[in-house]
Amino acid sequence: LSRWQEAGLLDAETAARIRAFEEESPRGRDRPGVVEAGVYLGLAVIAVGVFVLISTNWEHLRPWARICVSAVPAFLALVVGQVMRVSATAGMRRGGTVAWLLALALVTTTVAIIADESGCNGENIALAAGGVALASSVALWVVMPSHAQLLGVEAAMFVFSVAVANRAEPGTAGMPAALGFSLALFGIAGVILAEFDVFVPRTLARVMSSLGVVAGGFFAG
């Protein structure tokens, strides 16, 4: 409301009436319902099913099947998330953000499996998965800047930072230093962008980015 007043789009009297209306409105009208809870339960079942299938049958699967185990659910989660994103119901839109968060995890897993089946070493697998996770999370956040997508970006930044740190010589101070500097740089960038209202939701962006700065300083130190 303040920004709209400063831009001349809203007068002070109208802004005051809107504030009064919102203060008197009953809370909790938009709480998660049965359908939304069912969506979360379904996504959890999918995630657990993929994990169980991979952990119990991995050695018996062909390379293409190993890739499909995570690639197919990732694609379906993206489609479901998009369908729910354009829904008129707030609960369904929230469910869509969680579906995309699951899709991000599955896409990252798929890339790691592809790199592993291609014969890449562990460092390159981690770097490929981390890079794709970071790029995918930012793309999903741009399309739907929500709390779930912001958490996905932060998690991808951490995964990418760990992958970068793994490039350093094992057992030396280079690994924690690389991890620390990478986390700190991501955190500083996040804080700056949050203060300019670019990295939103702003409160969560501030908290997570600040944690990145602190964690980065700790590991580097």
Wavefront OBJ file of the C-alpha trace (Angstrom):
o trace
v 0.000 0.000 0.000
v 2.859 2.372 0.806
v 4.506 1.745 -2.550
v 1.196 2.325 -4.357
v 0.701 5.610 -2.472
v 4.216 6.768 -3.335
v 3.580 5.933 -6.989
v 0.355 7.951 -6.971
v -1.831 4.919 -7.644
v -3.684 5.058 -4.325
v -4.800 7.905 -2.095
v -4.328 7.892 1.678
v -8.051 7.588 2.439
v -8.472 4.484 0.292
v -5.316 2.918 1.762
v -6.663 3.513 5.284
v -9.988 1.841 4.401
v -8.148 -1.171 2.952
v -6.065 -1.502 6.131
v -9.173 -1.300 8.283
v -10.926 -3.927 6.184
v -7.992 -6.327 6.386
v -7.670 -5.871 10.153
v -11.348 -6.705 10.639
v -11.374 -9.651 8.220
v -11.529 -13.117 9.816
v -8.215 -14.934 9.857
v -7.592 -18.435 8.631
v -9.924 -18.342 5.621
v -7.137 -19.632 3.422
v -5.886 -22.485 5.594
v -4.904 -25.769 3.911
v -7.904 -27.973 3.212
v -8.431 -31.676 2.601
v -7.591 -31.432 -1.109
v -4.335 -29.603 -0.437
v -3.395 -32.088 2.261
v -4.105 -34.893 -0.210
v -1.784 -33.250 -2.731
v 1.037 -33.113 -0.171
v 0.411 -36.730 0.792
v 0.501 -37.801 -2.856
v 3.778 -35.972 -3.471
v 5.268 -37.581 -0.368
v 4.193 -41.023 -1.582
v 5.821 -40.363 -4.969
v 9.071 -39.267 -3.338
v 9.163 -42.268 -1.007
v 8.250 -44.621 -3.872
v 11.126 -43.360 -6.027
v 13.549 -43.705 -3.117
v 12.422 -47.244 -2.296
v 12.545 -48.312 -5.950
v 16.075 -46.972 -6.353
v 17.388 -48.362 -3.078
v 15.947 -51.867 -3.436
v 16.158 -52.570 -7.169
v 19.060 -50.449 -8.383
v 21.373 -53.318 -9.310
v 18.624 -55.048 -11.288
v 17.744 -52.029 -13.446
v 19.147 -51.305 -16.876
v 20.794 -47.883 -17.424
v 17.777 -46.444 -19.258
v 15.464 -47.712 -16.520
v 17.611 -46.110 -13.826
v 17.287 -42.780 -15.589
v 13.525 -43.176 -16.098
v 12.965 -43.979 -12.412
v 13.580 -40.328 -11.538
v 13.112 -38.605 -14.922
v 9.492 -39.679 -15.432
v 8.290 -38.577 -11.958
v 10.261 -35.333 -12.418
v 8.419 -34.579 -15.658
v 5.047 -35.476 -14.132
v 5.749 -33.294 -11.080
v 6.573 -30.354 -13.362
v 3.344 -30.828 -15.312
v 1.238 -31.217 -12.173
v 2.890 -28.166 -10.631
v 2.117 -26.076 -13.712
v -1.524 -27.204 -13.746
v -1.894 -26.372 -10.055
v -0.025 -23.073 -10.458
v -2.692 -21.631 -12.739
v -5.519 -22.767 -10.450
v -7.802 -20.160 -8.911
v -7.533 -21.819 -5.494
v -4.726 -20.603 -3.260
v -4.289 -24.047 -1.707
v -3.805 -25.640 -5.115
v -1.253 -22.993 -6.047
v 0.667 -23.747 -2.857
v 0.534 -27.422 -3.746
v 1.977 -26.551 -7.143
v 4.992 -24.904 -5.524
v 5.659 -28.065 -3.502
v 5.256 -30.203 -6.632
v 7.901 -28.110 -8.362
v 10.183 -28.421 -5.347
v 9.910 -32.202 -5.622
v 10.494 -31.933 -9.383
v 13.686 -29.994 -8.710
v 15.004 -32.755 -6.449
v 14.102 -35.398 -9.038
v 15.705 -33.437 -11.895
v 18.910 -33.125 -9.878
v 18.825 -36.860 -9.172
v 18.255 -37.599 -12.859
v 21.265 -35.534 -13.899
v 23.431 -37.285 -11.309
v 22.279 -40.697 -12.595
v 22.962 -39.720 -16.219
v 26.438 -38.478 -15.317
v 27.125 -41.650 -13.346
v 25.938 -43.901 -16.177
v 28.169 -41.915 -18.542
v 31.227 -42.897 -16.524
v 31.976 -39.516 -14.955
v 33.922 -39.408 -11.712
v 32.352 -38.346 -8.438
v 33.554 -34.741 -8.613
v 32.114 -34.174 -12.075
v 28.849 -35.882 -11.121
v 28.426 -33.557 -8.153
v 29.329 -30.493 -10.199
v 26.904 -31.397 -13.000
v 24.080 -32.114 -10.573
v 24.772 -28.947 -8.603
v 24.939 -26.770 -11.715
v 21.690 -28.134 -13.135
v 20.010 -27.846 -9.737
v 21.034 -24.206 -9.440
v 19.939 -23.317 -12.974
v 16.644 -25.226 -12.661
v 15.800 -23.781 -9.255
v 16.393 -20.216 -10.442
v 14.243 -20.832 -13.532
v 11.373 -22.237 -11.435
v 11.702 -19.352 -8.968
v 11.513 -16.795 -11.796
v 8.299 -18.406 -13.073
v 6.773 -18.811 -9.600
v 8.586 -16.811 -6.868
v 7.273 -18.580 -3.762
v 8.609 -19.845 -0.456
v 9.065 -23.389 -1.762
v 10.935 -22.231 -4.871
v 13.115 -19.927 -2.772
v 14.025 -22.862 -0.538
v 14.880 -24.786 -3.696
v 17.238 -22.019 -4.828
v 18.954 -21.926 -1.442
v 19.314 -25.713 -1.337
v 20.717 -25.714 -4.881
v 23.236 -23.042 -3.920
v 24.425 -25.228 -1.048
v 24.674 -28.322 -3.276
v 26.605 -26.345 -5.896
v 28.929 -24.923 -3.231
v 29.662 -28.424 -1.925
v 30.362 -29.573 -5.485
v 32.785 -26.690 -5.991
v 34.507 -27.481 -2.700
v 34.949 -31.110 -3.777
v 37.144 -29.889 -6.627
v 39.802 -28.896 -4.104
v 42.465 -31.354 -2.999
v 40.969 -33.761 -0.418
v 42.195 -33.424 3.128
v 43.457 -29.866 2.700
v 42.210 -26.498 3.882
v 41.082 -25.782 0.341
v 37.823 -27.738 0.681
v 36.274 -25.863 3.631
v 37.697 -22.592 2.308
v 36.092 -23.088 -1.112
v 32.811 -24.125 0.502
v 32.883 -21.142 2.833
v 33.679 -18.543 0.194
v 31.062 -19.945 -2.175
v 28.335 -19.918 0.495
v 29.340 -16.437 1.609
v 29.242 -15.050 -1.939
v 25.822 -16.579 -2.582
v 24.619 -15.275 0.776
v 25.889 -11.728 0.203
v 24.295 -11.652 -3.246
v 21.024 -12.903 -1.751
v 21.018 -10.262 0.988
v 21.635 -7.456 -1.509
v 18.949 -8.686 -3.899
v 16.489 -9.142 -1.016
v 17.044 -5.561 0.132
v 16.215 -4.354 -3.379
v 13.017 -6.477 -3.401
v 14.372 -8.660 -6.198
v 14.893 -11.850 -4.192
v 11.410 -12.610 -2.872
v 9.625 -13.618 -0.638
v 11.755 -11.035 1.091
v 11.677 -12.247 4.712
v 12.673 -15.815 3.892
v 15.280 -14.544 1.419
v 16.817 -12.371 4.131
v 16.934 -15.221 6.644
v 18.330 -17.868 4.294
v 20.852 -15.514 2.689
v 22.056 -14.345 6.087
v 22.497 -17.958 7.154
v 24.577 -18.472 4.026
v 26.851 -15.588 4.970
v 27.266 -16.914 8.526
v 27.843 -20.519 7.408
v 30.269 -19.335 4.745
v 32.288 -17.357 7.250
v 32.347 -20.328 9.613
v 33.615 -22.832 7.037
v 36.126 -20.398 5.554
v 37.417 -19.565 9.022
l 1 2 3 4 5 6 7 8 9 10 11 12 13 14 15 16 17 18 19 20 21 22 23 24 25 26 27 28 29 30 31 32 33 34 35 36 37 38 39 40 41 42 43 44 45 46 47 48 49 50 51 52 53 54 55 56 57 58 59 60 61 62 63 64 65 66 67 68 69 70 71 72 73 74 75 76 77 78 79 80 81 82 83 84 85 86 87 88 89 90 91 92 93 94 95 96 97 98 99 100 101 102 103 104 105 106 107 108 109 110 111 112 113 114 115 116 117 118 119 120 121 122 123 124 125 126 127 128 129 130 131 132 133 134 135 136 137 138 139 140 141 142 143 144 145 146 147 148 149 150 151 152 153 154 155 156 157 158 159 160 161 162 163 164 165 166 167 168 169 170 171 172 173 174 175 176 177 178 179 180 181 182 183 184 185 186 187 188 189 190 191 192 193 194 195 196 197 198 199 200 201 202 203 204 205 206 207 208 209 210 211 212 213 214 215 216 217 218 219 220 221
